[in-house]
Amino acid sequence: MSIEELKSLLREQGWNLDLVTRGKNKRFAYAKKRQGRRVLTRYLKAESKLSELTKNDVLARMTLTAESQTLRRSSSQAFNSIVGQNQ
């Protein structure tokens, strides 16, 4: 998948592409989306390996991370309620 194809796919889903440089010459692709005051960030792939990325890969990364965030949030709320009861 080219950078232009990835940009248009992310735009359709309401996300933006952010290419971040780490180290000397390594660039990585992230998807970013504003949600209220927060900015959600999802790692996609190293820029050198973007050609291996497919539409289904990108959509799966968006879905999996959204589900895991919900699970993480609910488990931390459960933990906080248990800790709050014991104090």
Secondary structure as the mmCIF struct_conf table of DSSP 4:
data_model
#
loop_
_struct_conf.conf_type_id
_struct_conf.id
_struct_conf.beg_label_comp_id
_struct_conf.beg_label_asym_id
_struct_conf.beg_label_seq_id
_struct_conf.end_label_comp_id
_struct_conf.end_label_asym_id
_struct_conf.end_label_seq_id
HELX_RH_AL_P HELX_RH_AL_P1 ILE A 3 GLU A 12
TURN_TY1_P TURN_TY1_P1 GLN A 13 GLY A 14
STRN STRN1 ASN A 16 ARG A 22
TURN_TY1_P TURN_TY1_P2 GLY A 23 ASN A 25
STRN STRN2 LYS A 26 GLN A 35
TURN_TY1_P TURN_TY1_P3 GLY A 36 ARG A 37
STRN STRN3 ARG A 38 ALA A 46
HELX_RH_3T_P HELX_RH_3T_P1 GLU A 47 GLU A 52
HELX_RH_AL_P HELX_RH_AL_P2 LYS A 55 ASN A 86
#
